[in-house]
């Protein structure tokens, strides 16, 4: 057995030598060319390439069939039937599919439909508040407290789009200084929140301190208007820095109205 390297050297040596064939040898070679089978990729069947035309098959006499009696560009009945079936199938698919056009938009697997606008839900998010530019603050200093009134703007960013948007509120704050020097705050406000879906009327109360923690908590009731008529929402706002104007929020939306105030009668 020879290696590929040895075989290559033999071929190079043979190609360098002058080799001549007489006419009978040339005719024998040409006569066998059409009958020499070629390896085909069977996965292309029945569409493997076949030459066509008068120059596609060669023999000693182009007008003669090769020894096998068949030209290379002849199709068998099986191949013709297979090709006909594929063409017919393709035409059927085009008729079923109809005219070509853009593919319909399909959401990702498991995508949920838009929520019911009146459905109850919980939400989280944040509120950023700031003094309205140009608004006149009112400050009243009393012996035991300081009262501030002002107008504020705020932006809600929530996981539920129904309570996301911008609003305006009238703020009322009382600051009371305790014996330890800490300032305790009592907060009340009312205002509205708006977005493309509707609006909310809101009222809030809260408390906090200006001591070492500077924490604050505010609770708000929302009453739906316009597109949110028939809904109510409750939210709790918390911050660890009252002066920052940034509050973390968690809350709930539900159909109905906020519960009315109750008066205890002993």
C-alpha positions in Angstrom: 0.0 0.0 0.0 1.3 3.4 -0.9 0.8 6.6 1.0 -0.8 9.7 -0.5 2.6 11.4 -0.6 4.0 8.5 -2.7 1.0 8.5 -5.0 1.4 12.3 -5.5 5.1 11.8 -6.4 4.2 9.1 -9.0 1.6 11.3 -10.6 4.0 14.3 -10.8 6.6 12.1 -12.4 4.1 10.7 -14.9 2.9 14.2 -15.9 6.4 15.4 -16.6 6.9 12.6 -19.1 5.8 13.0 -22.7 2.9 10.6 -23.3 1.3 10.0 -26.7 -1.8 8.1 -27.6 -2.6 6.8 -31.1 -6.0 7.4 -32.7 -7.4 4.1 -31.5 -6.5 4.9 -27.9 -8.1 8.4 -28.1 -11.3 6.9 -29.6 -11.5 4.3 -26.8 -11.2 6.9 -24.1 -13.8 9.2 -25.7 -16.2 6.3 -26.2 -16.2 5.4 -22.4 -16.6 9.0 -21.1 -20.4 9.1 -21.3 -20.7 5.8 -19.5 -18.5 6.6 -16.6 -20.7 7.0 -13.5 -20.3 10.2 -11.5 -20.8 10.3 -7.8 -23.9 12.3 -6.9 -25.2 13.8 -3.7 -28.3 11.6 -3.1 -29.9 14.2 -1.0 -30.4 16.3 -4.1 -32.4 13.6 -5.9 -34.4 14.0 -8.1 -32.8 17.5 -8.7 -29.2 16.5 -9.2 -27.7 18.4 -12.1 -28.0 17.0 -15.6 -26.4 18.5 -18.6 -28.6 19.5 -21.6 -27.9 20.3 -25.2 -25.8 18.8 -27.9 -22.6 19.5 -26.2 -23.6 17.8 -23.0 -22.7 14.3 -24.1 -19.5 13.4 -25.8 -18.5 10.2 -27.7 -16.4 9.3 -30.7 -19.4 10.3 -32.8 -21.7 12.9 -31.3 -24.6 11.5 -33.3 -24.3 8.1 -31.7 -25.7 7.0 -28.3 -23.1 5.7 -25.8 -22.7 2.0 -25.2 -25.4 2.1 -22.5 -27.9 3.3 -25.1 -28.9 6.4 -23.0 -27.8 10.0 -23.0 -26.9 11.7 -19.7 -29.7 14.3 -20.0 -32.5 11.6 -20.2 -34.9 11.5 -17.3 -36.4 8.4 -15.9 -40.2 8.1 -15.4 -39.7 8.1 -11.7 -37.8 11.4 -11.7 -40.4 13.0 -14.0 -43.2 11.9 -11.7 -41.3 13.2 -8.6 -40.7 16.6 -10.1 -44.3 16.8 -11.3 -45.5 16.0 -7.7 -43.2 18.7 -6.2 -44.4 21.4 -8.6 -48.0 20.5 -8.0 -47.5 20.6 -4.2 -45.8 24.0 -4.5 -48.7 25.4 -6.5 -51.2 24.1 -4.0 -49.4 25.8 -1.1 -49.5 29.1 -3.0 -53.2 28.8 -3.6 -53.8 28.0 0.1 -51.6 30.8 1.3 -53.2 33.4 -0.9 -51.4 36.6 -2.1 -48.1 37.3 -0.5 -47.9 40.1 2.1 -46.3 41.1 5.3 -46.4 38.4 8.0 -49.0 39.0 10.7 -47.7 40.4 13.9 -47.4 37.8 16.6 -46.6 38.5 20.2 -44.0 36.5 22.1 -45.1 33.1 23.5 -47.1 33.5 26.7 -47.7 37.3 26.2 -50.8 38.4 28.1 -53.6 40.4 26.7 -53.9 44.1 28.0 -55.4 44.1 31.5 -59.1 44.9 32.1 -59.2 48.7 32.8 -61.5 48.0 35.7 -59.6 45.0 37.2 -58.2 45.2 40.7 -54.5 45.1 41.0 -51.5 45.9 43.2 -48.7 48.3 42.1 -45.4 49.6 43.2 -43.3 52.6 42.0 -42.0 56.0 43.0 -43.1 59.6 43.3 -40.9 62.6 42.8 -42.3 65.9 44.1 -41.0 69.5 43.9 -42.3 73.0 44.6 -44.1 74.6 41.7 -41.9 77.4 40.3 -43.3 80.8 41.0 -45.8 79.6 43.6 -46.1 81.8 46.7 -45.3 79.9 49.9 -47.2 80.8 53.0 -45.4 80.4 56.4 -47.1 81.0 59.7 -44.9 80.8 62.9 -46.7 80.0 66.1 -45.2 79.6 69.6 -45.3 75.8 69.4 -45.2 75.1 65.7 -44.6 76.4 62.2 -47.2 76.0 59.5 -46.3 75.9 55.8 -48.6 76.0 52.8 -47.4 75.7 49.2 -48.2 74.2 45.8 -46.3 71.2 44.6 -45.8 69.3 41.3 -45.2 65.5 41.2 -44.6 62.7 38.8 -45.8 59.1 39.5 -43.9 56.2 37.9 -45.7 53.0 38.7 -45.9 49.4 37.6 -49.6 50.0 36.8 -50.1 52.5 34.0 -53.4 53.6 35.4 -51.7 55.4 38.3 -48.7 56.6 36.3 -48.6 60.3 35.3 -48.2 63.8 36.5 -50.1 65.9 38.9 -50.4 68.9 41.2 -51.2 69.2 44.9 -51.8 71.8 47.6 -49.5 70.9 50.5 -50.0 71.7 54.2 -47.3 70.9 56.7 -47.0 71.6 60.5 -43.6 71.3 62.1 -43.5 70.8 65.8 -40.3 70.9 67.8 -40.1 68.5 70.7 -38.3 68.7 73.9 -35.4 66.6 72.5 -34.9 69.1 69.7 -36.4 66.8 67.0 -38.9 68.3 64.6 -42.0 66.3 64.0 -44.0 66.8 60.9 -47.8 66.5 60.3 -48.7 66.5 56.6 -52.0 67.0 54.6 -52.5 67.5 50.9 -55.1 67.3 48.1 -54.7 67.3 44.4 -55.1 65.4 41.1 -53.2 62.9 38.9 -53.7 62.7 35.1 -52.7 60.5 32.3 -54.0 59.5 28.8 -56.5 57.0 30.4 -58.2 59.4 32.8 -57.7 61.2 36.1 -57.6 60.7 39.9 -58.7 63.1 42.7 -56.4 62.4 45.7 -56.2 63.3 49.3 -53.3 62.4 51.6 -52.1 62.6 55.2 -48.8 61.7 56.7 -46.2 62.3 59.3 -42.4 62.3 59.8 -39.5 63.8 61.6 -36.5 65.9 61.0 -34.3 64.1 63.4 -31.4 61.7 62.7 -33.5 59.5 60.3 -35.5 62.2 58.5 -38.1 59.5 57.6 -41.6 60.1 56.5 -44.8 58.2 55.6 -47.8 59.4 53.7 -51.0 57.6 52.9 -53.2 58.6 50.0 -56.7 57.7 48.7 -57.4 58.1 45.0 -60.9 58.4 43.4 -61.1 57.7 39.7 -62.6 60.1 37.2 -63.2 60.0 33.4 -61.8 56.7 32.2 -61.2 55.5 35.7 -64.6 56.4 37.0 -65.8 53.6 39.4 -62.3 52.8 40.6 -60.5 53.7 43.8 -56.9 53.3 44.8 -54.9 53.4 48.1 -51.2 54.2 48.2 -48.5 54.3 50.9 -45.5 56.6 50.3 -42.3 56.2 52.3 -38.9 58.0 52.3 -35.8 58.1 54.4 -35.0 61.7 53.4 -38.0 64.1 53.5 -36.1 66.9 51.9 -35.2 64.8 48.8 -38.7 64.8 47.5 -38.3 61.1 46.5 -40.8 58.6 47.8 -41.1 54.8 47.3 -44.7 53.7 46.8 -46.8 50.5 47.1 -50.6 50.4 46.7 -53.7 48.8 45.4 -56.5 49.5 42.8 -60.0 48.2 43.3 -63.5 48.9 42.0 -65.7 51.0 44.2 -65.3 54.0 46.4 -63.0 54.7 49.4 -64.7 53.7 52.7 -66.4 56.6 54.4 -65.0 58.0 57.6 -66.4 56.3 60.7 -67.3 58.1 63.9 -67.2 56.1 67.1 -70.2 56.6 69.4 -69.7 55.2 72.8 
